[in-house]
Amino acid sequence: MAIVGFGALSTRARAGRRGRNPYIGEPIAIAATKAPAFKAGKALREVVRE
């Protein structure tokens, strides 16, 4: 999805990885997933830069 001048939303693949349960310290497997991503458009970058 793109909003002209503002930016674009898309999904990016995140690889699976090993994590740790902070409560008991036990290692866990975190599954691969898709995460939202935003890429700022040229007009937005210029406004923020000022």
Phi, psi and omega per residue, in radians:
M1 nan 2.339 -3.133
A2 -2.259 2.431 3.037
I3 -2.017 1.971 -3.020
V4 -0.970 2.229 3.122
G5 1.492 -0.370 -3.110
F6 -1.718 -0.928 3.128
G7 2.780 -2.963 -3.094
A8 -2.346 2.460 3.058
L9 -1.861 2.447 3.112
S10 -2.654 3.131 3.061
T11 -1.985 2.584 3.087
R12 -2.237 2.479 3.123
A13 -1.359 2.339 3.043
R14 -1.962 2.254 -3.111
A15 -1.228 2.688 3.024
G16 -1.199 2.696 -3.110
R17 -2.722 2.984 3.090
R18 -1.662 2.409 3.106
G19 -2.239 -3.000 -3.132
R20 -2.437 2.311 3.056
N21 -1.218 2.012 -3.060
P22 -1.190 -0.365 -3.098
Y23 -1.335 -0.812 -3.099
I24 -1.989 -0.096 3.085
G25 1.361 0.160 -3.108
E26 -1.391 2.365 3.096
P27 -1.164 2.498 3.091
I28 -2.353 2.778 3.080
A29 -1.702 2.234 3.081
I30 -1.765 2.109 -3.052
A31 -1.229 2.704 3.042
A32 -1.145 2.586 -3.106
T33 -2.682 3.079 3.037
K34 -1.934 2.398 -3.108
A35 -2.146 2.576 3.098
P36 -1.226 2.585 3.125
A37 -2.406 2.562 3.139
F38 -2.191 2.327 3.062
K39 -2.108 2.055 -3.093
A40 -1.176 2.471 3.076
G41 -1.393 2.961 -3.084
K42 -1.061 -0.759 -3.120
A43 -1.105 -0.741 3.128
L44 -1.138 -0.757 3.124
R45 -1.053 -0.706 -3.138
E46 -1.166 -0.686 3.112
V47 -1.152 -0.719 -3.124
V48 -1.217 -0.611 -3.111
R49 -1.143 -0.509 -3.087
E50 -1.286 nan nan
